[in-house]
Amino acid sequence: MLPSIWTLVGQAGTFLVFIWAVMKFVWPPLTQAMEERRQKIAEGLAHSEQAEQALDRAQAEAEEVLRGARRKAGEIIEQASARSNQIVEEARQSAVAERDRQVAAAEAEIRLATNQAREALRERLAELAVAGAGQVIEKEIDAKAHRELLDKLSAQL
């Protein structure tokens, strides 16, 4: 059985009404939803691009901060090294000054001891000279009475 022409016209009309209803009520929200989705995707890509650029800038800034920190650390190490060298030099100079002071004190002690030894030697020599002279002239010489003469003699020695 073949459909009648009126059936075909009715079905075509219904189809046209269906198409018109879809175009009028369904199609605009669909196209609007697709357009919104396209815009969201475009915004997401733009944000992604911006985030990537921000990441690149942040990495560059981080590298700059690291370079600055390394430079500052190098300066601090250099200053510490210079300060340690200065401290060592000050300690060396202090040690040299202390050594010179001790040497001078020791030399003064030696001079004092030498002078005391010379005085003692002079006195002993004077005693021996008086004793020797007494034996030569066989009488005793009074050391107290002849003190001036003995002092002159010891000064000459």
Secondary structure as the mmCIF struct_conf table of DSSP 4:
data_model
#
loop_
_struct_conf.conf_type_id
_struct_conf.id
_struct_conf.beg_label_comp_id
_struct_conf.beg_label_asym_id
_struct_conf.beg_label_seq_id
_struct_conf.end_label_comp_id
_struct_conf.end_label_asym_id
_struct_conf.end_label_seq_id
HELX_LH_PP_P HELX_LH_PP_P1 LEU A 2 SER A 4
HELX_RH_AL_P HELX_RH_AL_P1 ILE A 5 ALA A 21
HELX_RH_PI_P HELX_RH_PI_P1 VAL A 22 VAL A 26
HELX_RH_AL_P HELX_RH_AL_P2 TRP A 27 ILE A 137
TURN_TY1_P TURN_TY1_P1 GLU A 138 GLU A 138
BEND BEND1 LYS A 139 LYS A 139
TURN_TY1_P TURN_TY1_P2 ALA A 143 HIS A 146
HELX_RH_AL_P HELX_RH_AL_P3 ARG A 147 GLN A 156
#
